[in-house]
């Protein structure tokens, strides 16, 4: 790996990683940056390279099939995974518009959760305000299940509603 150098020594590579909060399906979208501060200790070179390699490997994340509650309100969307209960804001990218349109067509009431199925992944993204954080990215919308939510699926004896929308 080539080394960048300057009069004062080597540059440090700085990568934005939130190791304590990363889910197994996270993909980081930030790029490592060059820090103009000269390196003082050789240990920092190895740590910087390891962080850069880790950030690059996170880019290779493949989409996963997700099932959970989708809620859209006031130009903002939240997805809650049925298996874990984890919540993420939904990025307006990929096949997001197909999911939003299905929600607006099939929602029971404003702000009501609707069970959604899609292929997607979690990426660390820069929001309009505040620090970078995890967002759900919908790669391929599959379907919604009107009248069904994670809560209703958890009740014994309740059958899931038929799926609507999306191309299988």
N, C-alpha and C positions, 0 to 999 in steps of 0.2 A: 504494500500500500504506500503510495508516494507521500512524502512528508512536505507540508507547507512550512516555509521558514521565513523569518524576517531578521532584521538586524539584532533584535533582542532575544531571539531563540525561536522555538517552535510554537505554532498556534495550538490552542486547545480546541477540541471539537465538543460542542455543547448540544445535547439532544434533550427535548422535552419528553419526559417519561413520568407517568404517575404509577409507579410499580405497586403501591399499596392498594390502588383502586381498580387495577386492570382486571377485566373479565377474561375468560378464556377465549372469547371471540373478538378481542380488540385489535384494531388495526390503527396504527398511528399515521396521521397524514402530514405532520410537521416535518420539515427537512432539517437535518443537522446544520448548525450555523458555525461559522468560523469566528472565534473570539480573538480579538486583537491583543489580548494580554499575553505576554511571553510566558512560556512554561518554565517552571522552576524545578520541578521534581519529575524524574522519569516515570514514577508510578502513575502520574496523571495521563501520560501518553497511552498506556495500556488501558486504563479505565475509560478514556475518551474513545478509543477505538472500539472497545467492547460495547459501549453505549451506541455508537454509530451503527455497528453491525446488528445489534438488537433492534434498533429503530428500523433498519432496512428489512430485517426478517419479519417484522410485524406488518409490513406492507403486503406480504404474500398471503394474508388471511383470505380464505375462501368463504363464500356465503354459506349460511346455515339456515335450515328451515325453522322459522319462529312461529309460535302460536301464543297469542295473548290479547289483552284488551288494548284497543286503540281509541283514543279520545282526541277530537279536534275541536278547538274553540278559539276564536279571536286570532286567527293566523298562527296558532301554536298547536303542536300535536305532541302527545305523550303516548308511549307504548309501555305496557306492563307485561312482563313475561309471566305466563301462567305457572310454569314450573318453579321459578325462584322468587317471584314477587318483585323482582328488580324493575325499576322504572328508568326510562331514558327519554330525553327529548328526541323527536324524529326529525332528521335532516330533510330539507326540501330538495332532495336530489334523487337520482335514479328513477325508480318506478313509484315514487312517492305520490304523484298526482293521481294515479289509478286508485291507490288506497284511499286517498282523501275523497275522491269522487264516490267510491263505494260507500264510505262512511256517511257522506251527506245524503246519499240515496236511501240507505238502510238503517240509519240511526233511529232509535226509539224516541228519544227526546234530546234536547240540547245538552251537551256535556255527558251524555250517557255512554258508558263503555260498550264497544262492539267487538266481538271476538274476530280477530284477523289472523290470516295465515299468509306468510310470505317468506321468501328467501332474502336474507339480509345479513348485515354484519354491523359491528360496533366500531366506530372510528372516533378518535380524539379530534375534535374540530374547534375552531375559534368561533364562539357565538357572537352575536351583534354587540353584546356587552359582557364584560367579565372575562375571566381566564378560560383557557381551553378546557374542554371537558368531553366526556363520552357522549356520542349521539348514535342513535340507531339509523342505519342507512338501508332503505328498501331497494334491493337489487331487482327483485321480480315479485310483483303482487300475484297472489294465488287466489284467495277468496276471503269473504267475510261470512259469518254465520249469524244472520239477523235473529234477535231475541236471545242471544247467547253471550255469556261473559265468562271469565275465569271463575267467578264466584258461583255461577249456576252450574258449571262443569264439576265443581267440587262437591255439590250436593248429591247425596246418594239417591239413586233411582231416577235422576234427571237425564234424559237423552239429549244429545247435541242436536241443534237445529240443522237443517240442510244447508249446504254451502251455496253462496251466491257470488256472482261476479268473477272476473279474472279468467285467464285462459289456462287450462291445465296442461 
